[in-house]
């Protein structure tokens, strides 16, 4: 995949997380925050199970050898969904996503810089630091503009 395609797909994924946060926040009015989180993951799991079985793939034998911490992705996803269900009604989608993006950038920069979890090491440089600082400033202004 080319870098430009990856960038466009990441923009799409970001757009979908904003929509997901709005939908889940509204679902919590009917199912509560825990119920909305559970429904989110139940529907997602059912969809992915259908795709998995339709693709006729099998779980690889090497899956058992995966380190335990690699299974935490689902837990982190659930924590994200649950947190956004709580934050969106208070801050709105825009401010909530601004905080998400700022937090993602902070940790992402550290993960890249140190090559954590076997990722390619991409060192921080002045341009990347400036971009992160501008995004933090933007997130701050969006929160302040909320009132």
N, C-alpha and C positions, 0 to 999 in steps of 0.2 A: 504494500500500500504506500502510496506517495504521501509526503508530509502534508501537502495541500488537502488531500482527501481526508487524512486523519484529522486535520484541523476542522474541516467542515462537519465531519461526523461528531467531533467533540462538541461543536456548537449545537448540533441537533440533540445530543445527549443532555447537554445543559438545559436546553429548552424543554426537553421532556421532564427533567427533574423539577423544573418550576411548575409545569402542569401537574405532575404527580403530587407535589406538595399541596397545591390548591385542591385537587380532588380528594386526597387523604384527609385534609383538614375538614372538608365538608362531610366526608364519611363519618368523621368522629362525632358529628352532631347526632348521628343515628346509632352508632355502634360504640361510642366512647373511644378514647385514645388507644387503649389496649386492643379493643375489638377492631378498630380501623387498621391498626398495624397488622394484626393477625389476618384480616381479610386481604390486605395488600399482598402479604407474602403467600397466602393460600392461593390466590388467583394467579400470582406470578409463578408459583411452584407448579400449579396445574398446567399452565401454558408451556413452561419449559419442559415438563415431563412429556407432554404431547409432542413437542418438537423433537425431543430426544428419541422417543420411541418411533416416530415417523422417519427419523433419519437412519434408523436401524443400527445405531452405534451401540457399543457395549462399553461398560466401565472397564478401563484398563486394569490389569493385575497390579500395575505399579502404584495405583491409587492408595493402597494400604501402606506404602512406604513414605507417603507424604508426611512431612512434619506436622504436628498437631496445630501449630499456629496458622497454617494455611487454610484451616477450616473456619477461622474466625471471620472471614469475609461476610458470611451470612449474618453473623452476630452484629458486625459493624453496620451492615445495611439495615438491619432491624432497628438499631440504635438511631441511625440517621432518620429513618421514616418516623419513628416515635417522637424524636426531638422536633422534627419539622411540624408534626401534627400539633404539638404544644406551642411552637413559636409563631407559626403563620397567623393564627387568629389575633395574636397580640401585636406583631410587628408588620404584618402584611407580607405578601409573596416577595415583593421587590427587596425590602430590607432584609428579609430572611435569607434570600438567595445571595445578597451582597455579603452577608456574614459567612455563608457557606463558602462562597468563592474565596474570600479573604483567608478563611481557615484552611481551605484546600491548598491554596497557593503557599502558605507558610510551611505546612508540612510537606507538600510536594517538593518545594525547593530543598528542604533538608534531605528528603529521601533521594532526590537526584544527586545532590552535592556529595553525599557520602556513599552512594550506590547501594543503599540498603536493600535487603531481600534479593540480592543478586541482580538488581537493576543496573543498567548502564550508568556509569558515573558521569554526570554532567555538572561540572563545577559552576558555582555561582560566579557571576562576573558583574561588572557595574551596570550593564544594560538590563540583565535579569533582575538585579536588586532594584533598579529604578522602576521597572515595570511592576514589580511586586508592591513597592511603596506607593505607586500611583493607584493601584487597585485597592490597597488598604485605605488610601485617602478617599477614593470613590465610595467605598463601603461606609466609611465614617460619615461622609456627606449625605449619603442616602438615609442612614439611620437618623442623623440630625434633622433632615428634611421631613421625617415622619412626624415630628412634633413631639 
